[in-house]
Amino acid sequence: MFYLLHGDDEFGSREQLKHLRQQGDFGYNQDSYDGSAVDFKTIVITSNTYPFLSEQRLVIIDGLPKRKRGEAAGATEQAADTATDDIPKTAKGRKGKKSKSSVLSRVGFEKALAEHVALMSETTVLILLVEEALDAANVLVKAANKHGKVLQSTLPKGMALESWINKRAKSIDVKIAPDATALLANFIGNHLRLLANELDKLATYVGPGGTITAQEVRLLSAHVQEARIFDLTDALAQRNRKQALNILHDLLSDGEPPLKLLSTITSQVRSLLLVKELAQKGMRSPQISSTLGMAPFIADKVLRQVKNFDVPQLESTYRLLLDTDAALKRSRLTPEMALDLLVVTFGS
């Protein structure tokens, strides 16, 4: 049996993988390989090995080799013919040349795997997980349709995302109010792993059968609060002081401590400075995310924000934040007044 799990919803694919693991009787006969690094010969040998003290063997391939420059997406029969000449044949009585599978192209790997699933042991369940959507003409999609199943996971958007949140809440035995669903959908978006973690935390707080409300989301979800503060800095970056003041007062009325707000804004300005410096060195979002240990979607958001500032403005704003922090701690200003002044003079 061959399962192809593909699509841009990595979390959904891995949830399906977990479910498939639980369905079979694999015992200790489970092998996982990194598809970008594994020697194809290893996959052939493992998947043709009979299971020991179990009915089935499970072989998981996580990912595919990276495409080489100029290599087209999707393996076609003609494109892959020359790429698989050196793959050892697995059909009875057929012999191949010495394997050079360690240098297989993406197209060659896909073609070789598609051919292999038709010939591997019937006691083997082979699962390939690909974190991208494959075209219907791809040889792996065709092979899975013929010798197994294709399970595609697509990131939900709009109403589909809110529906996903509601179903997830129901699956962990809690209800969720519509305004709480909207908050999570609007501020966290379709980062499903993050949403699942937030829902688990909220479910623990309200207890089995309880209802998650917007109040609990604002109280417990740091990511929602961080996203709301991102909206504040977005408004500040666009010099929209009226919108920034409205967001600021909403956060304060929700009970957000002024010093915590100031600390978060300071942290974001520091991130803006660091990202600005790395961007000027020619780094792109994935490199910046890796270098600073920052979530990819946050790195993308900060990278968009820094375009509205030059370095002297950010340095001046950072000093202003430190002065505001000192004024608050010395009680020379009320928290609301100090933050209002910060908004009015931000980035000037």
Secondary structure by P-SEA (a helix, b strand, c coil): cbbbbbccaaaaaaaaaaaaaaaccccccbbbbccccccaaaaaaaaacccccccbbbbbbccccccccccccccccccccccccccccccccccccccccccccaaaaaaaaaaaaacccccbbbbbbbccccccccaaaaaaaacbbbbbbbbbcaaaaaaaaaaaaaaacccccaaaaaaaaaacccaaaaaaaaaaaaaaaacccccccaaaaaaccaaaaaaaaaaaaaaaaacaaaaaaaaaaaaaaacccaaaaaaaaaaaaaaaaaaaaaaaacccaaaaaaaacccaaaaaaaaaaaccccaaaaaaaaaaaaaaaaaaaaccccaaaaaaaaaaaccc
